[in-house]
Structure formats: C-alpha cells, structure tokens
C-alpha cells in the first residue's frame, strides 16, 4: 500500500472532504503515539506502513517513551490536528487511524503496541484507543451506520436522482 492509498482509505473512513485534514489526523495520531511508546516499538509498528506514514511515528518524533495518559494523548492529537478539533473528535480520529493501522501491520507488531499501553481504567485508560479494533474493526456495518458510500445527488426539485438528470418540464 502506498501513501495515497493509505490516506485515501483513512479519508473515506473519517468522511473528510479533503486530503489535508486527513493527513493532519494521521500525523497527529501517529506522531503522538510515537512519543508515547519506546522507539523500538514505534519502528516495529511503522515498518509495514508507507514510508511517509512511517516517518510520523519515527522521524518526526524527538522523544519516544514519554509517560502520559489517554487524556493527554487526546489533547496532543487535538492540538496537532488544529482546525478547532475538540478532544472527542481527536479521540474518534485516533481510534479510526489506529484501527486502519491494525489492518496493515503484522498482528505481533500491533500486539506489541497494545502491550506498551496500559488498558486498565485505574492506569491511564488506554483501552479506549482500541475500541474500534476490539469491536471488530471498520467494516460494512459501520460504514452503513455512518452513511458512508455513494449517495444519490439531489435534483433541482429536491428529489433524488443521478448526476446529469435533467429536470422535467
């Protein structure tokens, strides 16, 4: 998978109108995740990702293995995403990005990530990051619930039709 395919799939899942916002969500999530886990774990996880995506977890990170909790993770992702992304949006974006990463990397590398992040409510509550993965991942059911997929275009009279339909006289 290349960079364009990776970002295109995440853009589809997040239902973003443009690639720029998608790249910011991916970068914010993976850079912050790279800061939280040890350098070796970040390199292992990123090894199967496109080079440009891998860089967010490795090359863009100045200090790996920082100790912060789920709330701080969301605050950092929100700040990095910009565009007035609130904490709940940042958390949702991160869950979707992490779920897609899980589908692209070897299970052992993804398990290594999980092992680096405590999932006990009493200890930082990182289990929330994996809610989409644990629910079976993104799929047709989730897409149908969020209204994903092609939608019929509205005709000038407000009905639905296909692109190029002419209004009746």
N, C-alpha and C positions, 0 to 999 in steps of 0.2 A: 504494500500500500504506500502511495506517495503522499506528500504534504497536501495536495489539492483534494485527493480522495478522503483523507483523514478529516480535514477541515470541513469538507462538504457534508460528510456524514454527521459530524457534530452540529453543524449549522442546521441540518434537517431536523435532528432530534431536539435542538433547542428552539426551533422555529424562528430563527433570527433572519431578518431581511437582508443582512449583508455579511460579507466575509470578515470585515474589520472587527465587528463586535464579537464574532465567533473566535477569531484569533486571540482577542483580548481575554475572553473567558478561558480558553485553553491555556494561554500563557499564564494567567493569574493563578489558575488551579495548579498547574504542574510546577510552576516556579515555587509556589508556597509549599506544596507537597515536598519538593526537593529540599527546601530549607528545613523541613521537619524531620526527614529521615536521614540516616547516615549516607555518606557519599557513595559507598559501595552498593547499597540498596537502590539508590537513585539510578546509578549506572546500570545495574542489572535490569531494573524495570524499564528503563528508557531504551535499552539496547535493541528491542524489537520494533521501536517506533521510528517513523520517518526522521531523518537527520535534523530537520528544522524543529520538529516537536521534541526530539531527544534533548536538544540544546536547552530548552526551557527548564528541564529538570537537572541539568548538569552544568553547562557552560554559563548560564545566566545566574546561577546561584553562587553567592560569595561565601556563605557559611552553611554547611549541612549540619544536621543533627541538633538543631535548636529545639529547645523544650518549650512548647506552647500547646494550649488545649484547642478543642474544637471551636470554641467561640473566637479565639484569637485567629485561628485559621480562616474563619469566615470574614472577620474584619480585614485581614490582609488581602484576601481574594476580592472583597468588595472594593477596597481602596485601589487595587491594581486594575480592576475592570473599569473603574471610573463610570462615566455616564450616569451618575446617580444610582448605581446598583446598590440596593439595600442588602442587609445581611441575609434575609430569607432568599432573595434571588441568587446571591452568591452561593449559598448552600445548595440550592437546586442545580445551578450550573455545574458546581463541583461534582455533585452526585452523577450527573449525566456524563460529564467528561470522564470520571473515574470508571463508570460502567463501560464506556466505549473502550477505554484503555484496557480494561479487564478482558475484553473480547479480542484484543490484538496482541497480548503478551502471553508467554507460557504460564500455565497455572502456578507453577512453582515460584515464578518471579512475583506474581500477584499475591500469592500467599506470604511471601517474604515481606511485601508491603504491609499486609494486614498484621503480621507479627510485630512490626515496628510501631504500630499504633494501638494503644490500649482501647478495648471496646467496652469496658466495664463502666457503667454510669458513674460509679464513685471515682473513676480515674480517667477524666478528660472526655469521655463520651464519644470517642472516635467511631463507634459503630454506626452513627448517623451518616457518615460519609459513604458507607457501603449499603445503604437502604435499597437502592435500585438494583444493585448486584444481587443482594440477598432475596429480593422479591422475584428473581428470575431474569432480571435484565430487561433492557428495552426490547420491545417486540411489537407484533401487530396489535395486540390488545392495548398496550399503552398508546400506540400511535392512534388507534381508533378513539380512545378516550380523550386525547388532546386535540382531535380534529385534524391530525396530520394527513398528508396525502393530497392529491389534486382535488380542488374544489371547483364546482361549476361557477362560471362567471355570471354576474347579474346582467340581464338585458336592460336596455334603457327604460323599459316599463317596470323594472324592479323584480321581474321574474328571474328564473334561471335558464340558462341556455349554454351554448358553446360559443367560444370565441369566433367571431366572424358572422354570427347570425344577424340577419337584417331584421329590423322591426317591421311588423306587418302594417300595411296601410289601411 
